[in-house]
């Protein structure tokens, strides 16, 4: 028993003992000890029962307790119940204030916020922005099935993905087709989901303007670069030996700029496409071509290992897939010191098949991996300039793979090399038509 309750408890016991002692004395005087003790005990029991009944009735009726006066256990109980009620009311007020503040904040958001019951998939609450972006109205759409309330948005199949549902990009608003939305599903509890819809119309327009600008500028740069190349080819270093180093550097930089323009145009074309031609991509010739390209770029400075263990072909664009694979192979050769090994492997996996390029080069710090596929992002500017890269290769790879519903996985550690793995699902796998299989493992020094 807590120390602060002991005085009240002892006082109550003392009061009961005093009543029983008085009854004992009266019983001795009257000659009926047991009768007086029984009456006193019943009186004490009845009084305690009456106090207990009073407390229970007040609790059942949710009546407010007032701190009584006295020094016994029952007065202490009244005081504790009063304090508990006071603290509970204060907590309720704080919770209500917080709830009003959160609702006001959610209502002020420019993004549409909809709370959905996970089990019934019915709308539980939404803010004001949901009126203008999603066409929801209060109280008509409260407790309505979210699929019906948000028609004609493709919601039903998307919600079935739950925690694994990918954000829906560039979705037309049910109220205005010119308003483009980005939808994200956030499961924030076992019972409720949060549907967030953001107006991305301006961002998409700016992105389209950026793409058009890059494509137009890149296209316009082709002509002056062609002229520069022509004049540089006309200049013979043997005629002016003192100019030979300058001419060689000019040719190198003009070629680099030409490659940059071509990569920008390729990236702009891929960003503008929603799909690619569906062709049977014969992987045996593809792997043989990649091996020859690696050998030509390596100039016998590396060991090239080719592994073809899948014995299947792919469905997709032969040109774009070759571009993606070739980018990974050329990067591996560029960023691997002489004497290193580049392994090109095509093998089955749990997801379908995997095309991987593994090197024993410098490796990439973990902090750079999340951004490595961004355009113009460089891990080391000095090393990239030395290798002649444009900074667009992995961005092109990412866009090509997105159009093939493939996934790029990068595993790298500084000093231990890198592995770039492309995972293709079963829909992209085709039986190999021709028996053009390479040896399962072939090393070329």
ABEGO torsion letter per residue (X at the ends): XBAAAAAAAAAAAAAAAAAAAAAAAAAAAAGBAAAAAAAAAAAAAAAAAAAAAAAAAAAAAGBBBBBBBEABAAAAAAAAAAAAAAAAAAAAAAAAAAAAAAAAAAAABABBBBBBBAAAGBBABBBAAAAAAAGBBOAAABGBBAAAAAOABBAAAAAAAEAABBBBBGBBBAABAABBBBBBBBBABAABBBBBBBBAAAAAAAAAAAAAAAAAAAAAAAAAAAAAAAAAAABBAAABAAAAAAAAAAAAAAAAAAAAAAAAAAAAAAAABABBBBBBBBAAAAAAAAAAAAAAAAGGABBBBBBBAAGBBBBEBAAAAAAAAAAAAAAAAAABBBGBBBBBBBBBBAAGBBBBBBBABAEBBAAAAAAAABBGBBABAAAAAAAGBAGAAAAAAAAAAAAAGBBBBBBBBBGAEBBBBBBBBAAABBBBABBABBBABBBBX
